[in-house]
């Protein structure tokens, strides 16, 4: 179970990193219905990956499959990693709202480009920042797993 959860957790993380960067790349292209559909498809993948990442992370934290909760709560690297996780979530609010509006416009038969085009570059930058943060989180997780960051008590 430990290996399965850890593998799914890392798979979700890497899938999410890829999807958020490619979503931004699709939105930076000249607007076409095809580029918008690709961006929305990648946004859906990012959402699924994020859900899997959060579920497996919580399961690993509270499910007793890894180290005790006290280990995580007394680890500087874990706390820093959770701070970066919150930052990734906060950064996602604006792209999520923008793309939800685009989906809504499409369902009503309206022009989604009016919603997406002004925000495309911003969403792309946010995606690259998120992917960079996720990469830093991987290094923090490795350090934490190796016993670094434990608060001496």
N, C-alpha and C positions, 0 to 999 in steps of 0.2 A: 504494500500500500504506500509506503514512504516513497519508493522510487516512482511509482505511478503519479502520485500527487506532485512530487518535485518536477517530474518530466512535463506534466500538463501545465504546471505553473510557468516553467521556462518556455514551453512552446507558446503559451498564450502571450507571454511577454514579447517574444520575438515576432510573433504574428502581428501583435498590436503595433510594435515599432515599425514594421514594414508597411502596414496599412495606413498609419497616420502620415508617414512620409509620402507614400504614393498618392494618398488622398490630396495632399497639398500640391503635389506635382500635377495632378489632373486639373486642379482648380487654377493653376498658374498658366495653363495652356490657353490659347484663344478659345473663348466659349463656343462650344457646340453641344447639341443634345447628347452626343456620345461621350464627351468629356464629363458632362454633368452626371450622366448615368454611371460612369466609371467611378467618379468621386463619391457618389452616394453608395455604390456597392462597396467601396473600400471603407467608407464610414461605417457601414453595417458590420463589416469584418472587424473593424476596430472596436465597435461596441460589443460584439460577441467575445472577442479576445479579452477585452477589459472585464467583462462579466466572469469569464472563466478564470482570469488572473485573480480577481477579488475572491471568488468562491474558493479556489484552491489555496489562496493565501490565508483566508480565515480558517479553513479546514486544517491547514498545517499549524496555525497558531493555536487554535482552541481544541483541535481534535485529538491531541495527545500522540500524534504520529511522529513528531520531531522532538525537539528539546522542550523542557517545561516552560510554561508561560513566564515564570519568574526570570528565566534566562533572557528572554527577549526584552522584558520590561527593564532589565538592568544592563542593557547593552546600548552603548552610545551609537554604534553603527545601525542598529535596528531603529532607534529613535530618529536618527538622521534620515534613514531610508523612508520611514513613515512620513516625515516632513516633506520629502521630495514627492512621495506618492500624493499627498494632499495638494502640492503644487501642480502636479500633472492633472489632477481632477479639476482644480480651479481654472487652469488654462483651457480645459476642454469645454467649459460652460459656453463661451462665446461661439466657437465652431458648432457645437451641438445645437444651440438655438438657431443659428443661421441656417444650418442644413435642415433642421426641422421645418423652418419657414419655407425653404425651397421645396421640400417634399409636399408641404401643404399647398403651396402655390400650384405645383404640378397636378395635384389631385383635383384642384378647382379649375384646371385648364388655363391658369394664368402663366405669364412669362416668368419662369424661375430665374432667368439671367439677371433681372433687376435686383434680386436678393443676393445672388451668389457672386456676380462679377465684382462688385465693389469690395467684397470681403475675401476674395480668392487669395490674394497675396498674403494678407494677414493670417488666414487659416494655414497657408503653406508654412509661413514662418513659425507659427505656433506648433505645427506638427513636427518641424525640425527641432525646435526647442524641447518638445516633449520626448522625442526619440533620444536626444542627447541626455536628458535627465534620466530616462530609463536605462541608458547605457551606464551612467554613473551608479545607478541603483544596483546594477549587476555586480560591479566591483565592491560595493558596500556589502552586498549579500555574501559574496565570497569571503570577504574579511570576517564577517560575522560568523559564518559557518566554520571558520578556522579558529574561532575563539577570541578574536580581537574585539576590543570595545567593551569588554565586561567591566562593569564598575566594581572596583575592589570594595569589599564590604566587610 
